[in-house]
Amino acid sequence: MKLPFLTNIRDGDNYLHAIDQGLGVFEMDEQTTASERHELMPILKWLNGHFPNKYGSRIEDKVQSLEE
């Protein structure tokens, strides 16, 4: 599928705390979940159309629609 490697998500307790509270890590205290937010940001950027190049740095290419 040639999908880029985006990030490494560790097995952290804050994900379990978020589930227990019915929240996402971005809805919890920013200082408590800073590392989890940092782990997830590359995925959010990728979903928003920012692709990593072959060296892993971000470029501003946007997703093209299927109509194009």
Secondary structure, 3 states (H helix, E strand, C coil): CCCCCCCCCCCCHHHHHHHHHCCCCCCCCCCCCHHHHHHHHHHHHHHCCCCECCCCCECCCCCCCCCC
